Amino acid sequence: MDAGDLKIFQAVAREGSISKAAIALNYVQSNVTTRIRQLEEQLQAPLFRRSNRGMSLTPAGENLLLYADKIVSLIYEAEQAVLIGDKPVGSLRLGSIETAASKLLTPLLAEYRSRYPDVQLALATGGTHELMQKVIRHEVHGAFIYGPQNIPDLNYMKVLEEELVLIAEPRTQESYELQEWLSKPMLFFEVGCTHREQAEALLRDQGVPTIQVTEYGTLDNIIHGVSAGLGVSLLPRSTVVQAQSRGEVHIYSLPEPYRRLEVGFIYPHSEHLSGAMRAWLSLLKTDEKGS
C-alpha cells in the first residue's frame, strides 16, 4: 500500500469530495479519482459512499482512516528524525491566523530566512480551529493561533498578548453606547472564529440577547465591510490602527475583562524535531524575551 495513496485517501475523507481534496493537495482532479479507485480495487472494498452531496466513508473506509492517520503520522516522525542535525535544512511549513501574519510573522520570517537560507519556508493562513487540525494532521509543522489552548499531543507556547477592540464605521455618533454597537451585525473571519466566543460573553454581560454573525473572509474584507456600515467587528488593535488613521474605521475600547487576546504557537509533541523547527522555536523564544 502506497503512503501517497493514504494521504490522498485522508484528504478525500477530510474534504468530503474529490474536487476539494484535489485543490487542497494541489493535484489534478482526475489523478485523485484514479488513485482512490486503485486503492479500492487493491483492498477489494468500497471506501466511500458517493452521492450528489459529496463522498462519505463506508465502514471499511472508517477503519482504514484509523490506520491511515497512524501511518502518515509515523512517516512524518521518520522524516523529522532524518532531518535532525546541527544545520537547519529541508522545509518548514508554518500556519498563522491572518491577524498575526503581518505584524508578528513578517519580521520573524525575514530574520529566519537571513539566518538559515537552506530552509524552504512556506506559510498558510486560516482560522484557529482550522490551523489546529492542520498541525494535528502534519500538514504544517506549527502554527500561530489564538490561545491559550490545551490540545492533546500538541505543545503550546505563548508568544504575545494583544488588545481586543471593537471597530465601527467612522461616520458615527460618539455618544453611542456599547450596547448599541453590539446589537449590530458582527463581521468575523469564520463562524467558528475565536473572537465570537468573547463576543458572546460580552453580549451576555451587556444584556444584549442575540448575536448576528456574518462570515466575511479576510481582514481587508472585514475592515471594508465595517467602513461601509455593514456591521461592527472585534479585532486586535494592532491590526486596525492604520485603518483608523486613514479614517476608515473608529476604534472603541472594550470593558477590561474582554480586552485580553493571547497569541500562541502550537507544534507536535515529538522527540524528533527537525533542525529547522528547533531553530524556529529558538528564534521565537529569543523574540519573546526581547519583546
C-alpha positions in Angstrom: 0.0 0.0 0.0 1.5 3.3 -1.1 1.8 6.1 1.5 0.9 8.7 -1.1 -2.4 6.9 -1.7 -3.1 7.0 2.0 -2.5 10.8 2.1 -4.9 11.2 -0.9 -7.4 9.0 0.9 -7.1 11.2 4.0 -7.7 14.3 2.0 -10.8 13.0 0.4 -12.2 11.7 3.7 -11.5 15.1 5.3 -12.8 17.3 2.5 -15.8 15.1 1.5 -15.2 15.4 -2.2 -12.7 14.7 -4.9 -12.6 18.2 -6.2 -11.9 19.8 -2.8 -9.3 17.2 -2.0 -7.6 17.9 -5.3 -7.4 21.6 -4.5 -6.1 21.0 -1.0 -3.4 18.7 -2.3 -2.7 20.8 -5.5 -3.3 17.7 -7.6 -5.2 17.2 -10.8 -8.7 16.0 -10.0 -8.6 13.0 -12.4 -5.4 11.8 -10.6 -7.2 11.9 -7.2 -10.1 9.9 -8.7 -7.8 7.3 -10.2 -5.8 6.8 -7.0 -8.9 6.3 -4.9 -10.3 3.8 -7.4 -7.0 1.9 -7.4 -6.9 1.8 -3.7 -10.4 0.4 -3.5 -9.5 -2.2 -6.1 -6.4 -3.1 -4.2 -8.3 -3.6 -1.0 -11.3 -5.1 -2.8 -13.7 -2.9 -0.7 -15.6 0.4 -1.3 -14.1 3.1 0.8 -16.6 5.9 0.1 -20.4 6.3 -0.5 -20.8 8.6 -3.5 -23.8 11.0 -3.9 -24.7 14.4 -5.3 -23.8 15.9 -1.9 -20.3 14.5 -1.9 -18.5 11.5 -0.5 -18.8 9.9 2.9 -16.8 7.0 4.4 -18.1 3.5 4.4 -17.4 1.3 7.4 -14.4 -0.1 5.6 -13.3 3.5 4.9 -13.7 4.5 8.6 -11.5 1.5 9.6 -8.8 2.4 7.0 -8.8 6.1 8.1 -7.8 5.0 11.7 -4.7 3.2 10.3 -4.0 5.9 7.6 -3.8 8.6 10.3 -1.3 6.4 12.3 0.8 5.6 9.3 1.0 9.1 8.0 1.9 10.3 11.4 4.7 7.8 11.7 6.0 8.8 8.3 6.1 12.4 9.5 8.0 11.3 12.6 10.5 9.4 10.4 11.1 12.4 8.2 11.7 14.7 11.2 14.1 12.1 12.7 16.2 12.1 9.5 16.3 15.9 9.4 17.7 16.2 12.9 21.1 17.8 12.7 23.1 20.8 13.7 22.4 22.7 10.5 18.8 23.6 9.8 17.8 22.3 6.3 14.7 21.0 4.5 11.3 22.6 4.7 9.4 24.4 7.4 5.7 24.8 6.8 4.0 27.2 9.1 0.4 28.3 9.6 -0.9 31.6 11.1 -4.1 33.4 11.9 -4.3 36.3 9.5 -4.1 39.0 12.1 -0.7 37.7 13.3 0.7 37.2 9.8 1.8 40.8 9.1 2.7 42.2 12.5 4.3 39.1 14.0 5.4 36.8 11.3 6.8 39.0 8.6 9.8 40.2 10.6 10.3 36.7 12.1 10.3 35.1 8.7 12.7 37.7 7.4 15.1 37.1 10.3 14.9 33.3 10.0 15.5 33.4 6.2 18.6 35.5 6.7 20.0 33.1 9.3 19.0 29.8 7.6 18.9 30.3 3.8 18.9 26.5 3.2 15.4 26.1 4.8 12.5 26.3 2.4 9.7 28.3 4.1 6.0 28.0 3.4 3.1 29.8 5.1 -0.6 29.1 5.2 -3.2 31.3 6.9 -6.5 30.3 8.4 -8.7 30.3 11.5 -7.6 28.9 14.9 -9.6 25.7 14.7 -8.6 25.0 11.1 -4.9 25.5 11.9 -5.0 23.2 14.9 -6.3 20.5 12.6 -3.6 21.2 10.1 -0.9 20.8 12.8 -2.5 17.6 14.1 -2.6 16.2 10.6 1.0 17.3 10.0 0.0 19.5 7.1 2.0 22.3 8.7 4.9 21.9 11.2 3.5 24.5 13.6 1.0 27.4 13.7 0.2 30.7 15.4 -3.3 30.6 16.9 -5.4 32.4 19.5 -4.9 31.0 22.9 -4.4 29.8 25.5 -5.1 26.3 24.3 -4.7 22.8 25.9 -4.6 20.3 23.0 -3.6 16.7 23.4 -0.4 15.8 21.6 0.5 19.4 20.9 2.8 21.9 22.7 1.5 25.5 23.2 3.9 28.4 23.6 2.6 31.8 24.5 4.0 34.4 22.1 2.3 37.8 22.8 -0.7 39.5 24.2 -2.9 41.8 22.1 -5.8 44.2 23.0 -9.1 43.2 21.5 -11.1 46.3 20.4 -14.5 47.0 18.7 -14.3 48.7 15.3 -17.3 50.6 13.8 -17.8 52.8 10.7 -16.2 56.2 11.1 -19.4 58.2 10.4 -21.0 57.5 13.7 -22.2 59.2 16.9 -19.6 59.4 19.6 -22.4 59.2 22.1 -23.4 55.7 21.1 -23.4 53.2 24.0 -21.6 49.9 23.8 -25.0 48.0 23.8 -26.0 49.9 20.6 -22.8 48.7 18.8 -23.2 45.2 20.0 -26.8 45.0 18.6 -25.4 45.5 15.1 -24.3 42.5 12.9 -20.7 41.3 13.6 -18.3 40.5 10.9 -15.9 37.7 11.6 -13.4 35.6 9.7 -15.4 32.4 10.1 -18.4 31.2 12.1 -16.0 29.3 14.4 -13.8 32.4 14.9 -12.2 32.7 18.4 -13.4 36.3 18.7 -17.0 35.1 18.6 -16.6 33.3 21.9 -15.5 36.6 23.5 -18.3 38.5 21.7 -21.0 36.1 23.0 -19.7 36.5 26.6 -19.6 40.3 26.2 -23.1 40.4 24.8 -24.4 38.4 27.8 -22.6 40.7 30.2 -24.1 43.8 28.4 -27.6 42.3 28.3 -27.8 42.0 24.5 -29.9 38.9 23.8 -28.6 37.7 20.4 -25.5 37.9 18.2 -25.8 38.4 14.4 -22.8 36.9 12.7 -21.6 37.4 9.2 -18.7 35.4 7.9 -16.5 37.9 6.0 -13.4 36.0 4.9 -10.3 38.2 5.2 -9.1 41.1 7.4 -9.3 43.6 4.5 -12.9 42.5 3.7 -13.9 42.9 7.4 -12.4 46.4 7.6 -14.1 47.4 4.3 -17.4 46.0 5.4 -17.3 47.8 8.7 -16.3 51.0 7.0 -19.3 50.7 4.6 -21.6 50.3 7.6 -22.4 46.6 7.2 -21.7 45.9 10.9 -19.0 46.0 13.6 -16.2 43.6 14.4 -13.8 42.6 17.2 -10.2 42.6 16.2 -6.7 43.1 17.7 -5.9 46.8 18.0 -2.6 46.4 16.1 -4.4 45.2 13.0 -6.7 48.2 12.7 -4.8 51.3 13.9 -3.7 52.0 10.3 -7.3 51.8 9.1 -8.3 54.2 11.8 -5.5 56.7 10.9 -6.9 56.5 7.3 -10.3 57.4 8.6 -11.8 54.0 7.5 -13.0 52.9 11.0 -13.4 54.1 14.5 -11.9 52.1 17.4 -13.7 51.6 20.7 -12.1 50.0 23.8 -13.9 47.1 25.4 -14.5 46.5 29.1 -11.4 45.2 31.0 -12.4 41.5 31.2 -12.8 41.3 27.4 -9.7 43.2 26.2 -7.1 40.5 26.6 -6.3 38.5 23.5 -3.4 36.0 23.5 -1.5 34.6 20.5 0.5 31.4 20.9 2.4 28.9 18.8 1.5 25.2 18.6 3.6 22.3 17.4 3.5 18.5 17.9 4.9 16.7 20.9 7.9 14.8 19.5 11.3 13.6 20.4 12.3 14.1 16.8 12.1 17.8 16.0 13.9 18.8 12.8 16.8 21.2 12.9 14.7 23.7 11.0 11.9 23.5 13.7 14.4 23.7 16.6 15.9 26.8 15.1 12.5 28.3 14.6 11.5 27.7 18.3 14.8 29.2 19.4 14.1 32.3 17.4 10.6 32.6 18.9 11.9 32.3 22.4 14.5 34.9 21.8 11.9 37.3 20.2 9.6 36.7 23.2 12.3 37.7 25.7 13.2 40.8 23.7 9.6 42.0 23.3 
